[in-house]
Amino acid sequence: MSAAVTLVDRGIGLARRSATATAGALILIGFAVVAILAPVLAPYDPVLPHAGAVLSPPSARFLLGTDSNGMDVLSRVIHGSRYAFGVALPSVAVAVLIGVPFGLLAGYRGGLVDEALVRIADAMRVFPSIILALAIVAVLGPSLLNVVLVIGLLDAAVFARVVRAEALALRAGSYVDSAVAVGNPVRRILLIHLLPNAIQGATAMIAIRAAWAVRISATLAFLGVGIQAPAPEWGAMIRQGAEFMVTGQWWVGVPPGLALILMVVGLNLLGDGLQDVLDPRRRAAAR
């Protein structure tokens, strides 16, 4: 009970400090409710074809119409929110679990470890992320697990660079010198003295990078190398809908496109608001 009260109090505090973050959080809460209750909210099975209802326009029976396979578009859009969260959350978790430790160690140690991390990150930035993701997923195969791993690995360099920059600034502090002087092991210095302070910038970026993960996943599916049909993934649905847009069947591609845009906007609003709250430099500039 006390944990729930604490969570509510923090949510109220965030709402007071950033209207932008609040708006983004409300959008994401709405999508989360839809994703959790998808089997209840969806009027039909998202991969069930309806005989004689191919490309049916919106009606009382099919509120958003059906696609070229006779599947209910509304049901597929609702279940698509599960795939969006199913890519965004684990891929960001992979990126954080890999990038934060490497960035922390490189920033504290310096020398060859730091130089190697910087060069690897620079090498990954030379090529556009979508091209790298497209090539790797094409080689590994179009599955949800492969998409999550590829996006997480590509994004790990972003978190590593942010944490490294913070660790570089913090390691020169007197409290780090004091911790070393009293004989603290490196593990304790990293986890107790540096990580809580160096993680703030990475924390503020989580929502922004989750939005990037959703976009990349949808792009891969749109290009035919991501999550494949008949899975109700928004990018794959948009790809299918694009084929019929010129012939007037707009309902196949527009609803998943709007859902994708709204979720990305919500994540970006939350991320931007969190950066305003957590980054003291942005708070000072806002004043």
C-alpha positions as CSV (number, residue, x, y, z in Angstrom):
1,M,0.0,0.0,0.0
2,S,2.8,2.4,0.9
3,A,4.5,1.7,-2.4
4,A,1.3,2.6,-4.3
5,V,1.0,5.8,-2.4
6,T,4.6,6.7,-3.0
7,L,4.1,6.0,-6.8
8,V,1.0,8.2,-6.8
9,D,2.8,11.0,-5.0
10,R,5.7,10.9,-7.5
11,G,3.2,11.0,-10.4
12,I,1.5,14.0,-8.9
13,G,4.9,15.7,-8.4
14,L,5.9,15.0,-12.0
15,A,2.6,16.4,-13.2
16,R,3.2,19.6,-11.3
17,R,6.7,20.0,-12.6
18,S,6.2,19.1,-16.3
19,A,2.9,19.3,-18.2
20,T,4.7,17.9,-21.3
21,A,5.7,14.7,-19.4
22,T,2.2,14.4,-18.0
23,A,0.6,14.6,-21.5
24,G,3.0,11.9,-22.8
25,A,2.4,9.7,-19.7
26,L,-1.3,9.9,-20.2
27,I,-1.0,8.9,-23.8
28,L,1.2,5.9,-22.9
29,I,-1.1,4.9,-20.1
30,G,-4.0,4.8,-22.6
31,F,-1.9,2.6,-24.9
32,A,-0.9,0.4,-22.0
33,V,-4.5,-0.1,-21.0
34,V,-5.4,-1.0,-24.6
35,A,-2.5,-3.5,-24.8
36,I,-3.4,-5.2,-21.5
37,L,-7.1,-5.4,-22.3
38,A,-6.6,-6.2,-26.0
39,P,-8.4,-9.6,-25.9
40,V,-11.4,-7.9,-24.2
41,L,-11.5,-4.7,-26.3
42,A,-10.9,-6.3,-29.7
43,P,-14.2,-7.3,-31.3
44,Y,-12.6,-10.1,-33.3
45,D,-9.5,-12.3,-33.4
46,P,-6.8,-10.1,-35.1
47,V,-5.7,-12.8,-37.4
48,L,-9.1,-14.3,-38.2
49,P,-10.2,-13.8,-41.9
50,H,-13.9,-13.1,-42.4
51,A,-15.2,-14.8,-45.5
52,G,-16.9,-12.4,-47.9
53,A,-15.6,-9.3,-46.1
54,V,-12.4,-8.6,-48.0
55,L,-11.6,-4.8,-48.0
56,S,-14.9,-4.0,-46.4
57,P,-15.3,-0.3,-45.6
58,P,-16.0,0.9,-42.1
59,S,-19.4,-0.2,-40.9
60,A,-21.4,-1.2,-37.9
61,R,-20.0,-4.7,-38.1
62,F,-16.4,-3.6,-38.8
63,L,-15.8,-0.2,-37.3
64,L,-12.6,0.4,-39.1
65,G,-13.2,-2.0,-42.0
66,T,-11.2,-5.0,-43.0
67,D,-8.0,-5.6,-44.9
68,S,-7.2,-7.5,-48.0
69,N,-7.3,-10.8,-46.1
70,G,-10.7,-10.0,-44.5
71,M,-9.2,-9.4,-41.1
72,D,-10.8,-6.7,-38.8
73,V,-8.6,-3.6,-38.8
74,L,-9.7,-2.3,-35.4
75,S,-8.8,-5.6,-33.8
76,R,-5.4,-5.6,-35.4
77,V,-4.7,-2.0,-34.4
78,I,-5.6,-2.8,-30.8
79,H,-3.4,-5.9,-30.7
80,G,-0.7,-3.9,-32.5
81,S,-0.1,-1.9,-29.3
82,R,1.2,-5.1,-27.7
83,Y,3.8,-5.5,-30.4
84,A,4.8,-1.8,-30.0
85,F,5.4,-2.3,-26.3
86,G,6.9,-5.7,-27.0
87,V,9.6,-4.0,-29.0
88,A,10.1,-0.7,-27.2
89,L,10.5,-2.0,-23.6
90,P,12.8,-5.0,-24.1
91,S,15.0,-3.2,-26.7
92,V,15.5,-0.3,-24.4
93,A,16.2,-2.7,-21.5
94,V,18.9,-4.4,-23.6
95,A,20.4,-1.1,-24.6
96,V,20.6,0.1,-21.0
97,L,21.9,-3.2,-19.6
98,I,24.7,-3.2,-22.2
99,G,25.4,0.5,-22.6
100,V,25.3,1.8,-19.1
101,P,28.0,-0.6,-17.6
102,F,30.3,-0.1,-20.6
103,G,29.9,3.7,-20.4
104,L,30.4,3.8,-16.7
105,L,33.6,1.7,-16.8
106,A,35.0,3.6,-19.8
107,G,34.4,7.0,-18.2
108,Y,36.0,5.9,-14.9
109,R,38.9,3.9,-16.3
110,G,39.8,6.1,-19.3
111,G,42.8,5.0,-21.3
112,L,42.4,2.1,-23.8
113,V,39.0,1.1,-22.4
114,D,37.6,4.5,-23.0
115,E,39.3,4.8,-26.4
116,A,37.9,1.5,-27.6
117,L,34.4,2.4,-26.6
118,V,34.6,5.8,-28.3
119,R,35.9,4.2,-31.5
120,I,33.2,1.5,-31.5
121,A,30.5,4.1,-31.0
122,D,31.9,6.3,-33.7
123,A,32.0,3.4,-36.1
124,M,28.4,2.6,-35.5
125,R,27.4,6.3,-36.1
126,V,29.1,6.3,-39.5
127,F,26.3,4.2,-41.0
128,P,22.6,5.2,-40.7
129,S,21.0,3.1,-37.9
130,I,18.1,2.0,-40.2
131,I,20.6,0.6,-42.7
132,L,22.5,-1.3,-40.1
133,A,19.3,-2.7,-38.6
134,L,17.9,-3.6,-42.0
135,A,21.1,-5.5,-42.9
136,I,21.4,-7.3,-39.6
137,V,17.7,-8.3,-39.4
138,A,17.8,-9.5,-43.0
139,V,20.7,-11.8,-42.1
140,L,19.3,-13.0,-38.7
141,G,15.7,-13.4,-39.8
142,P,12.5,-11.4,-39.4
143,S,11.4,-12.3,-35.8
144,L,10.4,-10.3,-32.8
145,L,13.4,-11.5,-30.8
146,N,15.9,-10.5,-33.5
147,V,14.3,-7.1,-34.0
148,V,14.5,-6.5,-30.2
149,L,18.2,-7.6,-30.0
150,V,19.3,-5.6,-33.0
151,I,17.6,-2.4,-31.9
152,G,18.9,-2.9,-28.3
153,L,22.5,-3.5,-29.5
154,L,22.5,-0.5,-31.8
155,D,21.1,1.8,-29.1
156,A,23.5,0.6,-26.5
157,A,26.2,2.9,-27.9
158,V,23.9,5.9,-27.3
159,F,23.5,5.1,-23.6
160,A,27.2,4.3,-23.3
161,R,28.2,7.7,-24.6
162,V,25.8,9.5,-22.3
163,V,26.9,7.7,-19.2
164,R,30.6,7.9,-20.2
165,A,30.4,11.7,-20.5
166,E,28.8,11.9,-17.0
167,A,31.4,9.5,-15.5
168,L,34.2,11.5,-17.0
169,A,33.0,14.6,-15.2
170,L,32.2,12.9,-12.0
171,R,35.5,10.9,-11.6
172,A,37.4,14.2,-11.0
173,G,35.2,14.9,-8.0
174,S,36.6,15.0,-4.5
175,Y,34.1,12.4,-3.2
176,V,35.5,9.9,-5.7
177,D,39.0,10.6,-4.6
178,S,37.9,10.1,-1.0
179,A,36.3,6.8,-1.9
180,V,39.5,5.7,-3.5
181,A,41.7,6.9,-0.6
182,V,39.7,4.9,2.0
183,G,40.2,1.7,-0.1
184,N,36.8,1.2,-1.8
185,P,37.1,-1.4,-4.6
186,V,36.4,-0.3,-8.1
187,R,33.0,-2.2,-8.1
188,R,31.8,-0.2,-5.1
189,I,33.0,3.1,-6.6
190,L,31.2,2.5,-9.8
191,L,27.9,1.2,-8.3
192,I,27.6,3.4,-5.2
193,H,29.4,6.6,-6.0
194,L,29.2,7.1,-9.8
195,L,26.2,5.2,-11.1
196,P,23.4,7.1,-9.1
197,N,24.7,10.4,-10.5
198,A,25.7,9.3,-13.9
199,I,22.5,7.5,-14.7
200,Q,20.2,10.6,-14.7
201,G,21.0,11.5,-18.3
202,A,20.4,8.0,-19.5
203,T,17.1,7.8,-17.5
204,A,15.9,10.9,-19.2
205,M,16.6,9.4,-22.6
206,I,14.7,6.1,-22.1
207,A,11.4,7.3,-23.4
208,I,13.0,9.1,-26.4
209,R,14.9,5.9,-27.3
210,A,11.8,3.8,-26.9
211,A,10.1,6.1,-29.5
212,W,13.1,5.5,-31.8
213,A,12.7,1.7,-31.2
214,V,9.0,1.8,-32.2
215,R,9.8,3.8,-35.3
216,I,12.7,1.5,-36.4
217,S,10.6,-1.6,-35.7
218,A,7.7,-0.2,-37.8
219,T,10.1,0.8,-40.6
220,L,11.7,-2.7,-40.7
221,A,8.2,-4.3,-40.9
222,F,7.2,-1.8,-43.6
223,L,10.2,-2.7,-45.6
224,G,9.4,-6.4,-45.2
225,V,12.3,-7.5,-43.0
226,G,10.8,-7.0,-39.6
227,I,7.8,-8.6,-37.9
228,Q,5.9,-10.4,-40.6
229,A,2.2,-10.7,-41.4
230,P,-0.2,-11.9,-40.4
231,A,1.1,-10.6,-37.0
232,P,-0.8,-7.4,-36.2
233,E,2.2,-5.1,-36.3
234,W,1.5,-1.5,-37.2
235,G,4.4,-1.2,-39.7
236,A,3.4,-4.3,-41.6
237,M,-0.2,-3.1,-41.6
238,I,0.9,0.3,-43.0
239,R,2.8,-1.5,-45.7
240,Q,-0.3,-3.5,-46.7
241,G,-2.5,-0.4,-46.6
242,A,-0.1,1.6,-48.8
243,E,-0.9,-0.8,-51.6
244,F,-4.6,0.1,-51.5
245,M,-4.4,3.8,-50.7
246,V,-4.4,4.8,-54.3
247,T,-7.6,2.8,-55.0
248,G,-9.5,4.4,-52.1
249,Q,-9.2,1.8,-49.4
250,W,-7.7,4.2,-46.9
251,W,-8.9,2.4,-43.8
252,V,-6.3,-0.4,-44.2
253,G,-3.3,1.8,-43.6
254,V,-4.5,5.0,-41.9
255,P,-5.6,3.7,-38.5
256,P,-2.3,1.8,-37.8
257,G,-0.4,4.9,-39.0
258,L,-2.3,7.2,-36.7
259,A,-1.7,4.8,-33.8
260,L,2.0,4.7,-34.5
261,I,2.2,8.5,-34.7
262,L,0.3,8.9,-31.4
263,M,2.5,6.4,-29.5
264,V,5.7,8.0,-30.8
265,V,4.4,11.5,-29.9
266,G,3.5,10.2,-26.4
267,L,7.0,8.7,-25.9
268,N,8.7,11.9,-27.2
269,L,6.6,14.1,-25.0
270,L,7.3,12.0,-21.9
271,G,11.0,11.9,-22.8
272,D,11.2,15.6,-23.4
273,G,9.4,16.3,-20.1
274,L,11.7,14.0,-18.2
275,Q,14.8,15.7,-19.6
276,D,13.4,19.0,-18.4
277,V,12.9,17.6,-14.9
278,L,16.1,15.5,-14.6
279,D,18.6,17.8,-16.4
280,P,19.5,20.8,-14.2
281,R,20.9,22.6,-17.2
282,R,17.6,22.5,-19.1
283,R,15.7,23.5,-15.9
284,A,18.0,26.5,-15.6
285,A,17.5,27.4,-19.2
286,A,13.7,27.1,-18.9
287,R,13.7,29.6,-16.0
